[in-house]
Amino acid sequence: MKVLGIETSCDETGLALYDTEQGLLAHVLHSQVATHESYGGVVPEIASRDHIRKWVGLTRECAARADMKIKHIDAVAYTAGPGLAGALFSGAVAGRTLAWTLGIPAIGVHHMEAHLLAPMLEPESPDFPFICLLVSGGHTQLVRVDGLGQYLLLGDTLDDAAGEAFDKTAKMLGLGYPGGPRLAKAAESGDAQKFVFARPMTNRPGLDFSFSGLKTAAITAFNSAHRDSAVINDIAAGFQASVVETLCIKCRRALQQENLRNLVVAGGVASNTRLRAALQQTVDDVDGELFCPRLEFCTDNGAMIALAGALRLQAGESSNTEIVIRPRWPLSEMQPPQRASGASGMR
């Protein structure tokens, strides 16, 4: 089965073709970072319009890279949520329209489930069960994964997600947009020992996270110091060290609590090289194994959507023709694949 994946949850338009027998055939990505940079963040209406302008050309480019005709696609998977409503709707309409035109199934995919499954795009992928750290701009969660759609939420963020805290701190430090990568870059030149921040909620039991106070502490330190580039780099380094160590402590607890050895890290913040190195040391300490998607599949992309859709379609799940998006869609509501009652023909 050859599945076209369409990702339009925020500010990146991702297209990919995944074959259930051959694996990933091709993928293309258009980022809107340059478009939104002058606004200091994503403008939802602009993002939606850009997805509409780009997806047809990207679909053709993806098919050309895979050396196949669009008419040979067997199914379409698109991001149904969570995400920006307008952006999601543009991708959902595109996916459903293409599927209707070709007379093939289309299926809406949960964006975070796709992130969680992204390491399975790699040659060395984890077996179930495993612990997954989902860490992105909107989510910081620890999940026990026993199978497709079998997710137990172990820990969640009580306020700002790690990626959100990175972005907000970077903005207040004057590092610009996109904040997370720029703060990580500044941290490379800083001394993490100059500003040592607390490791939030690690001095108590449990697996929940809170990064709002850490963000405030970093800004307070910045306002109290001389505002030069060296100070900014040192605060960035101290902030990053706190986030990374906090995530590692909680991951170690989750592995021990669930008596598991395999850890998956996924989501945009999973591209942070300091975090990947620290998590590798964490799993080594407990004789475990770490699985990460390649860097290009940590951020939003069509490959993970095509994969997640293919796995559910292969397992027998089908969707009806109604276009449904869910800007807010808790991962805890996901279920194992189920056939839609009464679904037949074009689904």
C-alpha distance (Angstrom), angle and dihedral (degrees) to the residues before:
residue distance angle dihedral
M1 . . .
K2 3.80 . .
V3 3.82 111.4 .
L4 3.79 126.7 -169.0
G5 3.80 112.2 -146.8
I6 3.82 121.3 -154.2
E7 3.82 119.8 -167.5
T8 3.83 118.4 -171.1
S9 3.81 105.3 141.7
C10 3.81 96.5 126.9
D11 3.80 133.5 -20.3
E12 3.80 103.7 -24.1
T13 3.79 126.6 77.3
G14 3.79 108.8 -150.9
L15 3.81 127.5 -177.8
A16 3.79 126.6 -179.2
L17 3.78 141.6 164.5
Y18 3.79 117.7 -140.7
D19 3.80 125.3 -174.2
T20 3.81 116.6 -157.9
E21 3.81 89.1 -143.9
Q22 3.81 103.0 36.5
G23 3.80 100.9 29.2
L24 3.80 124.6 -137.4
L25 3.80 111.3 6.4
A26 3.80 101.3 179.3
H27 3.80 142.6 -25.4
V28 3.81 136.3 -168.3
L29 3.79 131.7 -172.4
H30 3.78 135.6 -163.9
S31 3.81 115.7 -164.3
Q32 3.79 122.5 -157.0
V33 3.81 95.0 -159.9
A34 3.81 93.4 114.9
T35 3.81 90.5 49.0
H36 3.81 94.8 53.7
E37 3.80 98.7 35.0
S38 3.79 95.0 91.3
Y39 3.82 89.6 54.6
G40 3.81 93.4 51.6
G41 3.80 91.8 -124.9
V42 3.80 145.2 19.9
V43 3.82 117.0 -51.6
P44 3.84 104.2 -153.2
E45 3.82 97.4 -150.0
I46 3.80 92.7 49.6
A47 3.81 90.3 47.2
S48 3.80 92.4 52.2
R49 3.79 93.9 49.4
D50 3.80 92.3 48.3
H51 3.81 91.9 53.2
I52 3.81 89.1 54.0
R53 3.80 91.8 50.4
K54 3.79 95.3 47.6
W55 3.80 110.2 37.6
V56 3.83 99.5 78.0
G57 3.80 93.9 51.8
L58 3.80 91.8 43.5
T59 3.82 91.2 50.4
R60 3.79 90.6 53.7
E61 3.80 91.5 46.1
C62 3.80 91.6 49.9
A63 3.81 92.3 50.0
A64 3.81 90.3 48.3
R65 3.82 91.2 51.8
A66 3.80 89.1 50.9
D67 3.82 89.4 47.9
M68 3.78 93.0 -127.6
K69 3.79 139.4 114.7
I70 3.78 120.0 -106.7
K71 3.82 88.4 -127.1
H72 3.82 88.3 65.4
I73 3.82 93.6 63.9
D74 3.82 110.2 115.8
A75 3.83 100.0 -161.9
V76 3.80 143.1 -2.1
A77 3.81 126.0 -131.9
Y78 3.80 120.4 -169.3
T79 3.79 134.9 177.0
A80 3.81 109.0 -96.9
G81 3.82 96.2 176.4
P82 2.90 173.0 52.2
G83 3.80 101.7 16.1
L84 3.80 143.7 72.1
A85 3.80 109.7 -23.7
G86 3.79 97.2 -134.3
A87 3.79 93.7 44.5
L88 3.80 91.9 48.6
F89 3.80 91.7 48.2
S90 3.80 92.9 52.0
G91 3.81 91.1 54.7
A92 3.80 94.0 42.1
V93 3.81 92.5 52.3
A94 3.80 90.7 46.0
G95 3.80 92.6 49.7
R96 3.79 95.5 45.0
T97 3.79 93.0 45.7
L98 3.80 93.3 51.1
A99 3.81 91.4 46.4
W100 3.81 91.7 49.0
T101 3.80 90.9 49.1
L102 3.81 92.1 51.1
G103 3.81 95.1 38.9
I104 3.81 93.3 -123.7
P105 3.82 134.5 126.0
A106 3.79 122.6 -86.0
I107 3.79 125.5 -163.0
G108 3.79 133.2 -168.6
V109 3.80 114.0 -130.1
H110 3.81 131.0 -151.8
H111 3.80 106.5 -120.1
M112 3.81 95.5 -143.9
E113 3.80 93.3 45.6
A114 3.79 86.7 55.1
H115 3.81 90.9 51.9
L116 3.79 89.6 48.5
L117 3.81 91.3 53.2
A118 3.84 95.6 42.4
P119 3.84 94.5 99.4
M120 3.81 86.7 65.0
L121 3.80 87.5 72.3
E122 3.81 87.1 71.7
P123 3.83 125.8 84.8
E124 3.81 90.2 -118.0
S125 3.80 106.1 50.8
P126 3.82 131.3 167.0
D127 3.77 125.8 -100.3
F128 3.80 120.7 -133.9
P129 2.97 130.1 -66.4
F130 3.81 107.5 49.5
I131 3.78 142.1 137.4
C132 3.80 116.1 -108.1
L133 3.79 126.1 -159.1
L134 3.80 105.8 -156.1
V135 3.78 105.2 -165.1
S136 3.79 122.4 170.4
G137 3.78 143.3 123.1
G138 3.79 92.7 -69.8
H139 3.81 104.2 24.3
T140 3.78 140.2 50.7
Q141 3.78 107.9 171.5
L142 3.78 140.0 149.9
V143 3.79 111.7 -145.2
R144 3.79 132.9 -177.1
V145 3.81 106.8 -140.1
D146 3.81 116.8 -159.4
G147 3.79 97.1 164.7
L148 3.78 143.7 -37.8
G149 3.81 105.7 -35.4
Q150 3.81 92.3 0.3
Y151 3.79 102.4 115.2
L152 3.79 130.0 155.6
L153 3.80 114.7 -167.6
L154 3.81 107.5 -137.4
G155 3.79 100.5 171.0
D156 3.79 138.0 5.9
T157 3.78 138.6 -178.6
L158 3.81 115.3 -93.1
D159 3.81 93.4 -156.9
D160 3.82 131.2 -13.9
A161 3.79 116.4 21.8
A162 3.81 115.9 -129.6
G163 3.80 93.6 -104.6
E164 3.79 91.3 46.8
A165 3.81 90.3 51.2
F166 3.82 89.5 50.0
D167 3.81 91.1 51.6
K168 3.81 96.2 45.4
T169 3.80 93.5 45.8
A170 3.79 91.5 48.1
K171 3.79 91.0 50.9
M172 3.81 92.9 51.2
L173 3.80 90.4 46.9
G174 3.79 88.1 55.5
L175 3.80 95.0 -114.1
G176 3.80 94.1 130.5
Y177 3.81 132.9 -146.3
P178 2.99 134.0 -1.9
G179 3.77 85.4 35.2
G180 3.80 104.9 -173.4
P181 3.82 98.4 59.3
R182 3.81 91.5 41.4
L183 3.79 93.2 51.6
A184 3.81 90.2 48.7
K185 3.81 89.3 50.4
A186 3.82 91.8 50.2
A187 3.81 89.9 48.7
E188 3.81 90.1 60.7
S189 3.81 89.0 69.0
G190 3.81 95.6 40.8
D191 3.80 136.3 88.5
A192 3.79 110.9 -121.3
Q193 3.81 90.5 -160.0
K194 3.81 94.0 62.8
F195 3.81 92.1 70.9
V196 3.80 113.8 24.9
F197 3.80 112.2 -172.0
A198 3.79 129.4 -168.5
R199 3.80 121.1 -92.3
P200 3.83 98.8 -122.3
M201 3.81 118.7 -123.7
T202 3.80 94.6 -10.1
N203 3.81 92.8 114.8
R204 3.80 91.7 67.3
P205 3.82 134.5 54.7
G206 3.78 121.3 -92.1
L207 3.78 140.9 62.3
D208 3.81 102.9 -104.4
F209 3.80 123.2 118.0
S210 3.81 136.6 -141.2
F211 3.79 123.4 -177.6
S212 3.80 102.5 161.6
G213 3.80 93.4 90.7
L214 3.79 91.7 47.8
K215 3.79 90.0 53.1
T216 3.81 89.8 51.5
A217 3.82 91.6 48.5
A218 3.79 91.4 52.8
I219 3.80 92.7 50.7
T220 3.81 91.8 45.6
A221 3.80 89.1 53.7
F222 3.79 90.3 48.9
N223 3.82 92.8 50.4
S224 3.79 90.7 49.6
A225 3.80 96.1 49.5
H226 3.78 136.6 64.4
R227 3.77 105.1 -80.2
D228 3.77 101.5 -129.2
S229 3.79 131.2 129.8
A230 3.82 93.5 -99.2
V231 3.80 91.9 55.9
I232 3.80 91.3 46.8
N233 3.80 91.0 51.8
D234 3.82 92.1 47.7
I235 3.80 92.9 49.2
A236 3.81 89.9 47.2
A237 3.81 89.9 51.4
G238 3.80 92.8 47.8
F239 3.80 92.1 46.4
Q240 3.80 93.1 49.0
A241 3.81 92.0 47.1
S242 3.81 90.4 53.9
V243 3.81 93.9 49.6
V244 3.80 93.2 45.7
E245 3.80 95.2 48.1
T246 3.81 91.4 45.8
L247 3.80 91.6 52.8
C248 3.81 91.4 47.3
I249 3.81 93.2 50.3
K250 3.79 91.6 51.4
C251 3.81 93.0 45.7
R252 3.79 91.1 52.3
R253 3.81 89.8 50.4
A254 3.81 91.8 49.7
L255 3.80 93.2 50.6
Q256 3.80 91.5 48.9
Q257 3.80 93.9 43.6
E258 3.81 93.3 51.6
N259 3.82 94.2 36.1
L260 3.81 92.0 -126.3
R261 3.81 131.9 137.7
N262 3.81 105.4 -162.6
L263 3.81 119.6 84.8
V264 3.80 124.9 -172.3
V265 3.80 121.3 -166.1
A266 3.80 117.5 -165.3
G267 3.80 140.4 161.6
G268 3.77 133.9 65.1
V269 3.81 96.1 -58.5
A270 3.82 88.8 54.7
S271 3.81 85.9 79.4
N272 3.82 89.6 68.1
T273 3.80 104.0 112.3
R274 3.82 94.0 -153.6
L275 3.80 90.3 54.8
R276 3.81 93.6 47.8
A277 3.81 91.8 50.9
A278 3.80 93.0 47.2
L279 3.81 92.9 47.9
Q280 3.80 89.8 49.7
Q281 3.80 88.8 56.5
T282 3.80 89.9 46.4
V283 3.80 94.3 55.7
D284 3.80 91.3 41.9
D285 3.80 88.7 57.2
V286 3.82 90.8 57.0
D287 3.83 94.5 39.5
G288 3.78 90.5 -109.5
E289 3.80 137.3 132.1
L290 3.81 130.7 -114.7
F291 3.81 123.3 -145.3
C292 3.81 121.3 -166.9
P293 3.79 132.0 170.0
R294 3.78 114.9 -119.0
L295 3.80 111.3 -89.3
E296 3.81 95.0 -98.6
F297 3.82 90.0 57.4
C298 3.81 95.9 49.4
T299 3.78 92.9 75.4
D300 3.81 121.5 54.6
N301 3.81 112.9 -59.1
G302 3.77 142.6 155.8
A303 3.80 95.5 -120.8
M304 3.80 94.1 70.9
I305 3.83 90.6 47.8
A306 3.82 91.8 50.9
L307 3.80 90.6 48.6
A308 3.81 95.4 48.0
G309 3.79 91.4 46.8
A310 3.80 92.2 47.6
L311 3.81 92.6 51.0
R312 3.80 92.6 51.5
L313 3.80 94.0 44.2
Q314 3.80 90.1 48.2
A315 3.80 89.6 51.9
G316 3.80 90.3 55.8
E317 3.80 102.7 -97.4
S318 3.77 117.1 146.0
S319 3.79 135.0 -179.3
N320 3.78 132.1 -144.9
T321 3.80 123.1 -124.4
E322 3.80 96.5 -97.1
I323 3.80 114.1 112.4
V324 3.79 106.8 -129.6
I325 3.80 125.7 174.6
R326 3.80 126.2 -178.4
P327 3.82 113.8 -161.2
R328 3.81 87.0 -176.4
W329 3.80 112.2 40.8
P330 3.81 119.4 154.3
L331 3.79 113.8 -142.6
S332 3.81 87.7 -135.8
E333 3.82 88.7 71.1
M334 3.80 92.9 62.6
Q335 3.80 117.4 110.8
P336 3.81 134.7 -167.8
P337 3.83 113.2 -83.6
Q338 3.78 114.0 -68.1
R339 3.77 131.5 -179.7
A340 3.80 114.2 -115.4
S341 3.80 109.7 -115.1
G342 3.77 113.1 -111.3
A343 3.80 93.9 5.0
S344 3.77 115.0 146.4
G345 3.77 140.8 150.3
M346 3.81 113.1 3.7
R347 3.84 104.8 18.5
